[in-house]
Amino acid sequence: MNNEVLNSLIADAVYESILLLHRRHPQWIQEKLRSYPWERDDFKDKFTTQLSHKLSLNTETDNNFNRLLAVIKPFFLKDFFVSNYYIDLVRDFNL
């Protein structure tokens, strides 16, 4: 799988995780991000495109787990990282 496809898959998975948590556990999302229009398709497109681009620029991390962690850390509070949602996200990518 090439990096562009992988970056797109990671961006989509991060978006879906944020959307799910926004609905079920908004307290795990950084407060400033809670008011974003996560349900809108145009917002999803813009967000995932920007995130995919950011992933493509991230050359400092050499493995997929570190790349994923680097992009999701700014979005979530620490409680997310000890939740089953985080475990599922990592497991989905076999990281």
N, CA, C and O atoms as CSV, one atom per row, in Angstrom:
chain,resi,resn,atom,element,x,y,z
A,1,MET,N,N,0.854,-1.178,0.000
A,1,MET,CA,C,0.000,0.000,0.000
A,1,MET,C,C,0.897,1.237,0.000
A,1,MET,O,O,1.824,1.334,0.803
A,2,ASN,N,N,0.623,2.170,-0.891
A,2,ASN,CA,C,1.474,3.359,-0.941
A,2,ASN,C,C,1.090,4.341,0.173
A,2,ASN,O,O,0.014,4.247,0.763
A,3,ASN,N,N,1.982,5.266,0.439
A,3,ASN,CA,C,1.787,6.202,1.547
A,3,ASN,C,C,0.559,7.080,1.375
A,3,ASN,O,O,-0.109,7.398,2.359
A,4,GLU,N,N,0.249,7.474,0.159
A,4,GLU,CA,C,-0.908,8.337,-0.077
A,4,GLU,C,C,-2.208,7.636,0.328
A,4,GLU,O,O,-3.074,8.238,0.963
A,5,VAL,N,N,-2.331,6.383,-0.039
A,5,VAL,CA,C,-3.520,5.603,0.320
A,5,VAL,C,C,-3.563,5.386,1.826
A,5,VAL,O,O,-4.616,5.531,2.447
A,6,LEU,N,N,-2.423,5.040,2.412
A,6,LEU,CA,C,-2.356,4.829,3.855
A,6,LEU,C,C,-2.708,6.108,4.613
A,6,LEU,O,O,-3.452,6.064,5.593
A,7,ASN,N,N,-2.181,7.238,4.167
A,7,ASN,CA,C,-2.488,8.516,4.810
A,7,ASN,C,C,-3.978,8.823,4.743
A,7,ASN,O,O,-4.558,9.324,5.707
A,8,SER,N,N,-4.585,8.528,3.623
A,8,SER,CA,C,-6.010,8.753,3.462
A,8,SER,C,C,-6.818,7.846,4.392
A,8,SER,O,O,-7.790,8.289,5.003
A,9,LEU,N,N,-6.420,6.592,4.498
A,9,LEU,CA,C,-7.102,5.661,5.402
A,9,LEU,C,C,-6.971,6.093,6.858
A,9,LEU,O,O,-7.936,6.032,7.619
A,10,ILE,N,N,-5.789,6.524,7.236
A,10,ILE,CA,C,-5.576,6.993,8.609
A,10,ILE,C,C,-6.418,8.235,8.873
A,10,ILE,O,O,-7.050,8.340,9.924
A,11,ALA,N,N,-6.436,9.173,7.936
A,11,ALA,CA,C,-7.217,10.401,8.105
A,11,ALA,C,C,-8.703,10.084,8.252
A,11,ALA,O,O,-9.384,10.671,9.093
A,12,ASP,N,N,-9.201,9.164,7.441
A,12,ASP,CA,C,-10.613,8.766,7.543
A,12,ASP,C,C,-10.906,8.112,8.889
A,12,ASP,O,O,-11.931,8.395,9.508
A,13,ALA,N,N,-10.015,7.244,9.341
A,13,ALA,CA,C,-10.222,6.558,10.622
A,13,ALA,C,C,-10.178,7.543,11.790
A,13,ALA,O,O,-10.963,7.427,12.731
A,14,VAL,N,N,-9.275,8.497,11.729
A,14,VAL,CA,C,-9.210,9.516,12.779
A,14,VAL,C,C,-10.491,10.331,12.783
A,14,VAL,O,O,-11.056,10.603,13.842
A,15,TYR,N,N,-10.944,10.717,11.614
A,15,TYR,CA,C,-12.182,11.492,11.523
A,15,TYR,C,C,-13.355,10.706,12.111
A,15,TYR,O,O,-14.123,11.238,12.912
A,16,GLU,N,N,-13.489,9.451,11.714
A,16,GLU,CA,C,-14.593,8.629,12.210
A,16,GLU,C,C,-14.504,8.447,13.721
A,16,GLU,O,O,-15.530,8.412,14.399
A,17,SER,N,N,-13.299,8.333,14.251
A,17,SER,CA,C,-13.123,8.222,15.702
A,17,SER,C,C,-13.559,9.497,16.404
A,17,SER,O,O,-14.238,9.453,17.430
A,18,ILE,N,N,-13.165,10.625,15.848
A,18,ILE,CA,C,-13.567,11.901,16.436
A,18,ILE,C,C,-15.078,12.057,16.379
A,18,ILE,O,O,-15.700,12.483,17.352
A,19,LEU,N,N,-15.669,11.714,15.244
A,19,LEU,CA,C,-17.114,11.819,15.092
A,19,LEU,C,C,-17.834,10.935,16.107
A,19,LEU,O,O,-18.790,11.377,16.745
A,20,LEU,N,N,-17.389,9.710,16.257
A,20,LEU,CA,C,-17.993,8.795,17.223
A,20,LEU,C,C,-17.855,9.324,18.649
A,20,LEU,O,O,-18.812,9.304,19.423
A,21,LEU,N,N,-16.670,9.792,18.981
A,21,LEU,CA,C,-16.461,10.319,20.326
A,21,LEU,C,C,-17.226,11.620,20.541
A,21,LEU,O,O,-17.694,11.891,21.647
A,22,HIS,N,N,-17.351,12.407,19.513
A,22,HIS,CA,C,-18.124,13.642,19.620
A,22,HIS,C,C,-19.559,13.328,20.021
A,22,HIS,O,O,-20.183,14.070,20.779
A,23,ARG,N,N,-20.068,12.228,19.506
A,23,ARG,CA,C,-21.437,11.804,19.824
A,23,ARG,C,C,-21.534,11.150,21.201
A,23,ARG,O,O,-22.476,11.415,21.949
A,24,ARG,N,N,-20.572,10.301,21.536
A,24,ARG,CA,C,-20.686,9.468,22.741
A,24,ARG,C,C,-19.918,9.986,23.950
A,24,ARG,O,O,-20.388,9.870,25.082
A,25,HIS,N,N,-18.744,10.555,23.718
A,25,HIS,CA,C,-17.881,11.011,24.822
A,25,HIS,C,C,-17.212,12.342,24.458
A,25,HIS,O,O,-15.989,12.407,24.339
A,26,PRO,N,N,-17.995,13.383,24.286
A,26,PRO,CA,C,-17.382,14.660,23.888
A,26,PRO,C,C,-16.351,15.180,24.893
A,26,PRO,O,O,-15.500,15.998,24.545
A,27,GLN,N,N,-16.428,14.716,26.110
A,27,GLN,CA,C,-15.478,15.159,27.128
A,27,GLN,C,C,-14.054,14.679,26.849
A,27,GLN,O,O,-13.109,15.188,27.452
A,28,TRP,N,N,-13.884,13.713,25.951
A,28,TRP,CA,C,-12.556,13.216,25.601
A,28,TRP,C,C,-11.917,14.009,24.474
A,28,TRP,O,O,-10.744,13.803,24.160
A,29,ILE,N,N,-12.668,14.907,23.866
A,29,ILE,CA,C,-12.156,15.723,22.760
A,29,ILE,C,C,-11.736,17.081,23.315
A,29,ILE,O,O,-12.377,17.628,24.212
A,30,GLN,N,N,-10.663,17.603,22.772
A,30,GLN,CA,C,-10.220,18.932,23.200
A,30,GLN,C,C,-11.394,19.908,23.106
A,30,GLN,O,O,-12.129,19.910,22.119
A,31,GLU,N,N,-11.559,20.719,24.119
A,31,GLU,CA,C,-12.729,21.591,24.219
A,31,GLU,C,C,-12.918,22.482,22.997
A,31,GLU,O,O,-14.044,22.654,22.529
A,32,LYS,N,N,-11.854,23.038,22.485
A,32,LYS,CA,C,-11.986,23.949,21.339
A,32,LYS,C,C,-12.500,23.243,20.086
A,32,LYS,O,O,-12.995,23.900,19.170
A,33,LEU,N,N,-12.389,21.915,20.033
A,33,LEU,CA,C,-12.817,21.157,18.859
A,33,LEU,C,C,-14.248,20.657,18.957
A,33,LEU,O,O,-14.803,20.182,17.966
A,34,ARG,N,N,-14.843,20.754,20.108
A,34,ARG,CA,C,-16.191,20.204,20.317
A,34,ARG,C,C,-17.260,20.927,19.510
A,34,ARG,O,O,-18.283,20.332,19.174
A,35,SER,N,N,-17.043,22.183,19.199
A,35,SER,CA,C,-18.060,22.949,18.478
A,35,SER,C,C,-17.902,22.884,16.960
A,35,SER,O,O,-18.688,23.489,16.230
A,36,TYR,N,N,-16.906,22.163,16.484
A,36,TYR,CA,C,-16.719,22.039,15.038
A,36,TYR,C,C,-17.886,21.265,14.424
A,36,TYR,O,O,-18.484,20.428,15.100
A,37,PRO,N,N,-18.216,21.523,13.179
A,37,PRO,CA,C,-19.362,20.858,12.524
A,37,PRO,C,C,-19.011,19.454,12.017
A,37,PRO,O,O,-19.004,19.221,10.809
A,38,TRP,N,N,-18.724,18.535,12.913
A,38,TRP,CA,C,-18.252,17.201,12.564
A,38,TRP,C,C,-19.223,16.419,11.689
A,38,TRP,O,O,-18.804,15.525,10.955
A,39,GLU,N,N,-20.497,16.736,11.754
A,39,GLU,CA,C,-21.516,15.985,11.007
A,39,GLU,C,C,-21.602,16.389,9.523
A,39,GLU,O,O,-22.199,15.669,8.723
A,40,ARG,N,N,-21.025,17.506,9.165
A,40,ARG,CA,C,-21.150,18.020,7.793
A,40,ARG,C,C,-20.150,17.356,6.854
A,40,ARG,O,O,-18.972,17.219,7.184
A,41,ASP,N,N,-20.625,16.947,5.689
A,41,ASP,CA,C,-19.764,16.291,4.696
A,41,ASP,C,C,-18.656,17.202,4.190
A,41,ASP,O,O,-17.530,16.750,3.981
A,42,ASP,N,N,-18.961,18.476,3.992
A,42,ASP,CA,C,-17.921,19.382,3.498
A,42,ASP,C,C,-16.818,19.568,4.538
A,42,ASP,O,O,-15.647,19.719,4.187
A,43,PHE,N,N,-17.193,19.556,5.809
A,43,PHE,CA,C,-16.181,19.658,6.866
A,43,PHE,C,C,-15.334,18.387,6.892
A,43,PHE,O,O,-14.112,18.455,7.033
A,44,LYS,N,N,-15.976,17.238,6.757
A,44,LYS,CA,C,-15.247,15.966,6.733
A,44,LYS,C,C,-14.225,15.960,5.599
A,44,LYS,O,O,-13.069,15.589,5.803
A,45,ASP,N,N,-14.648,16.368,4.415
A,45,ASP,CA,C,-13.744,16.391,3.261
A,45,ASP,C,C,-12.547,17.296,3.506
A,45,ASP,O,O,-11.405,16.918,3.245
A,46,LYS,N,N,-12.813,18.475,4.003
A,46,LYS,CA,C,-11.729,19.432,4.273
A,46,LYS,C,C,-10.789,18.900,5.359
A,46,LYS,O,O,-9.567,18.970,5.224
A,47,PHE,N,N,-11.373,18.369,6.431
A,47,PHE,CA,C,-10.582,17.863,7.547
A,47,PHE,C,C,-9.690,16.698,7.113
A,47,PHE,O,O,-8.489,16.704,7.383
A,48,THR,N,N,-10.266,15.709,6.449
A,48,THR,CA,C,-9.483,14.531,6.068
A,48,THR,C,C,-8.426,14.864,5.016
A,48,THR,O,O,-7.344,14.278,5.014
A,49,THR,N,N,-8.733,15.792,4.134
A,49,THR,CA,C,-7.736,16.216,3.146
A,49,THR,C,C,-6.553,16.885,3.833
A,49,THR,O,O,-5.399,16.588,3.524
A,50,GLN,N,N,-6.842,17.787,4.763
A,50,GLN,CA,C,-5.763,18.470,5.482
A,50,GLN,C,C,-4.963,17.506,6.351
A,50,GLN,O,O,-3.737,17.596,6.425
A,51,LEU,N,N,-5.662,16.586,7.005
A,51,LEU,CA,C,-4.971,15.629,7.858
A,51,LEU,C,C,-4.102,14.684,7.029
A,51,LEU,O,O,-2.981,14.365,7.425
A,52,SER,N,N,-4.603,14.244,5.905
A,52,SER,CA,C,-3.828,13.384,5.018
A,52,SER,C,C,-2.570,14.109,4.537
A,52,SER,O,O,-1.489,13.523,4.473
A,53,HIS,N,N,-2.725,15.374,4.204
A,53,HIS,CA,C,-1.568,16.169,3.792
A,53,HIS,C,C,-0.563,16.297,4.934
A,53,HIS,O,O,0.643,16.178,4.719
A,54,LYS,N,N,-1.055,16.537,6.135
A,54,LYS,CA,C,-0.172,16.650,7.294
A,54,LYS,C,C,0.585,15.344,7.520
A,54,LYS,O,O,1.772,15.360,7.846
A,55,LEU,N,N,-0.092,14.232,7.350
A,55,LEU,CA,C,0.575,12.937,7.484
A,55,LEU,C,C,1.680,12.766,6.454
A,55,LEU,O,O,2.726,12.188,6.748
A,56,SER,N,N,1.449,13.262,5.261
A,56,SER,CA,C,2.455,13.114,4.207
A,56,SER,C,C,3.705,13.950,4.497
A,56,SER,O,O,4.792,13.637,4.012
A,57,LEU,N,N,3.546,15.000,5.279
A,57,LEU,CA,C,4.682,15.848,5.631
A,57,LEU,C,C,5.456,15.316,6.828
A,57,LEU,O,O,6.589,15.726,7.078
A,58,ASN,N,N,4.847,14.415,7.554
A,58,ASN,CA,C,5.441,13.901,8.778
A,58,ASN,C,C,6.444,12.807,8.452
A,58,ASN,O,O,6.102,11.625,8.401
A,59,THR,N,N,7.678,13.217,8.234
A,59,THR,CA,C,8.718,12.258,7.876
A,59,THR,C,C,9.603,11.901,9.062
A,59,THR,O,O,10.466,11.031,8.951
A,60,GLU,N,N,9.397,12.562,10.190
A,60,GLU,CA,C,10.227,12.287,11.358
A,60,GLU,C,C,9.905,10.938,11.993
A,60,GLU,O,O,10.779,10.308,12.589
A,61,THR,N,N,8.691,10.506,11.872
A,61,THR,CA,C,8.309,9.226,12.463
A,61,THR,C,C,8.360,8.154,11.401
A,61,THR,O,O,7.823,8.309,10.304
A,62,ASP,N,N,9.017,7.062,11.749
A,62,ASP,CA,C,9.273,6.054,10.732
A,62,ASP,C,C,8.300,4.889,10.752
A,62,ASP,O,O,8.375,4.018,9.886
A,63,ASN,N,N,7.395,4.848,11.708
A,63,ASN,CA,C,6.437,3.749,11.674
A,63,ASN,C,C,5.013,4.283,11.781
A,63,ASN,O,O,4.782,5.409,12.221
A,64,ASN,N,N,4.081,3.459,11.374
A,64,ASN,CA,C,2.693,3.897,11.288
A,64,ASN,C,C,2.090,4.235,12.645
A,64,ASN,O,O,1.282,5.159,12.748
A,65,PHE,N,N,2.467,3.506,13.679
A,65,PHE,CA,C,1.940,3.805,15.007
A,65,PHE,C,C,2.332,5.210,15.437
A,65,PHE,O,O,1.486,5.971,15.907
A,66,ASN,N,N,3.592,5.560,15.285
A,66,ASN,CA,C,4.049,6.902,15.670
A,66,ASN,C,C,3.404,7.982,14.819
A,66,ASN,O,O,3.112,9.072,15.310
A,67,ARG,N,N,3.180,7.686,13.549
A,67,ARG,CA,C,2.516,8.651,12.674
A,67,ARG,C,C,1.083,8.879,13.139
A,67,ARG,O,O,0.617,10.015,13.217
A,68,LEU,N,N,0.384,7.775,13.449
A,68,LEU,CA,C,-0.989,7.890,13.932
A,68,LEU,C,C,-1.033,8.664,15.241
A,68,LEU,O,O,-1.842,9.579,15.397
A,69,LEU,N,N,-0.180,8.308,16.169
A,69,LEU,CA,C,-0.152,8.979,17.468
A,69,LEU,C,C,0.152,10.469,17.315
A,69,LEU,O,O,-0.445,11.300,17.999
A,70,ALA,N,N,1.064,10.798,16.436
A,70,ALA,CA,C,1.437,12.201,16.233
A,70,ALA,C,C,0.262,13.049,15.753
A,70,ALA,O,O,0.153,14.223,16.108
A,71,VAL,N,N,-0.613,12.457,14.948
A,71,VAL,CA,C,-1.718,13.258,14.427
A,71,VAL,C,C,-2.940,13.274,15.338
A,71,VAL,O,O,-3.730,14.217,15.284
A,72,ILE,N,N,-3.111,12.255,16.169
A,72,ILE,CA,C,-4.315,12.262,17.013
A,72,ILE,C,C,-4.113,12.919,18.365
A,72,ILE,O,O,-5.083,13.340,18.994
A,73,LYS,N,N,-2.890,13.014,18.819
A,73,LYS,CA,C,-2.642,13.607,20.137
A,73,LYS,C,C,-3.269,14.987,20.311
A,73,LYS,O,O,-3.840,15.253,21.369
A,74,PRO,N,N,-3.188,15.872,19.328
A,74,PRO,CA,C,-3.761,17.211,19.534
A,74,PRO,C,C,-5.287,17.233,19.649
A,74,PRO,O,O,-5.854,18.226,20.105
A,75,PHE,N,N,-5.950,16.168,19.247
A,75,PHE,CA,C,-7.406,16.169,19.229
A,75,PHE,C,C,-8.045,15.660,20.519
A,75,PHE,O,O,-9.139,16.090,20.885
A,76,PHE,N,N,-7.368,14.755,21.198
A,76,PHE,CA,C,-7.996,14.060,22.313
A,76,PHE,C,C,-7.354,14.387,23.651
A,76,PHE,O,O,-6.176,14.735,23.729
A,77,LEU,N,N,-8.153,14.267,24.695
A,77,LEU,CA,C,-7.668,14.389,26.059
A,77,LEU,C,C,-7.138,13.026,26.505
A,77,LEU,O,O,-7.418,12.007,25.874
A,78,LYS,N,N,-6.380,13.017,27.587
A,78,LYS,CA,C,-5.693,11.787,27.991
A,78,LYS,C,C,-6.639,10.622,28.276
A,78,LYS,O,O,-6.239,9.471,28.104
A,79,ASP,N,N,-7.851,10.869,28.696
A,79,ASP,CA,C,-8.788,9.780,28.974
A,79,ASP,C,C,-9.061,8.918,27.745
A,79,ASP,O,O,-9.312,7.719,27.867
A,80,PHE,N,N,-9.012,9.519,26.582
A,80,PHE,CA,C,-9.219,8.759,25.346
A,80,PHE,C,C,-8.158,7.678,25.182
A,80,PHE,O,O,-8.464,6.577,24.724
A,81,PHE,N,N,-6.931,7.974,25.547
A,81,PHE,CA,C,-5.814,7.072,25.292
A,81,PHE,C,C,-5.794,5.849,26.215
A,81,PHE,O,O,-4.958,4.962,26.044
A,82,VAL,N,N,-6.693,5.798,27.175
A,82,VAL,CA,C,-6.830,4.611,28.018
A,82,VAL,C,C,-8.188,3.953,27.801
A,82,VAL,O,O,-8.627,3.134,28.608
A,83,SER,N,N,-8.840,4.313,26.716
A,83,SER,CA,C,-10.177,3.792,26.427
A,83,SER,C,C,-10.120,2.665,25.397
A,83,SER,O,O,-9.118,2.481,24.706
A,84,ASN,N,N,-11.206,1.928,25.314
A,84,ASN,CA,C,-11.318,0.877,24.295
A,84,ASN,C,C,-11.379,1.466,22.894
A,84,ASN,O,O,-10.994,0.800,21.932
A,85,TYR,N,N,-11.855,2.704,22.758
A,85,TYR,CA,C,-11.915,3.342,21.446
A,85,TYR,C,C,-10.511,3.501,20.863
A,85,TYR,O,O,-10.294,3.270,19.673
A,86,TYR,N,N,-9.570,3.896,21.705
A,86,TYR,CA,C,-8.186,4.038,21.263
A,86,TYR,C,C,-7.608,2.675,20.892
A,86,TYR,O,O,-6.959,2.529,19.857
A,87,ILE,N,N,-7.845,1.697,21.730
A,87,ILE,CA,C,-7.356,0.340,21.466
A,87,ILE,C,C,-7.919,-0.173,20.143
A,87,ILE,O,O,-7.192,-0.768,19.347
A,88,ASP,N,N,-9.202,0.054,19.910
A,88,ASP,CA,C,-9.822,-0.374,18.659
A,88,ASP,C,C,-9.228,0.338,17.448
A,88,ASP,O,O,-9.006,-0.277,16.405
A,89,LEU,N,N,-8.974,1.628,17.593
A,89,LEU,CA,C,-8.390,2.390,16.488
A,89,LEU,C,C,-7.019,1.836,16.123
A,89,LEU,O,O,-6.718,1.643,14.945
A,90,VAL,N,N,-6.203,1.585,17.113
A,90,VAL,CA,C,-4.867,1.042,16.865
A,90,VAL,C,C,-4.970,-0.369,16.290
A,90,VAL,O,O,-4.237,-0.717,15.365
A,91,ARG,N,N,-5.859,-1.168,16.826
A,91,ARG,CA,C,-6.032,-2.543,16.344
A,91,ARG,C,C,-6.521,-2.562,14.897
A,91,ARG,O,O,-6.121,-3.431,14.122
A,92,ASP,N,N,-7.379,-1.615,14.527
A,92,ASP,CA,C,-7.879,-1.557,13.153
A,92,ASP,C,C,-6.751,-1.403,12.137
A,92,ASP,O,O,-6.872,-1.853,10.997
A,93,PHE,N,N,-5.689,-0.788,12.538
A,93,PHE,CA,C,-4.554,-0.586,11.637
A,93,PHE,C,C,-3.436,-1.585,11.881
A,93,PHE,O,O,-2.358,-1.472,11.297
A,94,ASN,N,N,-3.689,-2.561,12.741
A,94,ASN,CA,C,-2.678,-3.572,13.067
A,94,ASN,C,C,-1.353,-2.925,13.473
A,94,ASN,O,O,-0.276,-3.344,13.048
A,95,LEU,N,N,-1.468,-1.899,14.302
A,95,LEU,CA,C,-0.266,-1.177,14.706
A,95,LEU,C,C,0.227,-1.755,16.001
A,95,LEU,O,O,1.238,-1.298,16.536
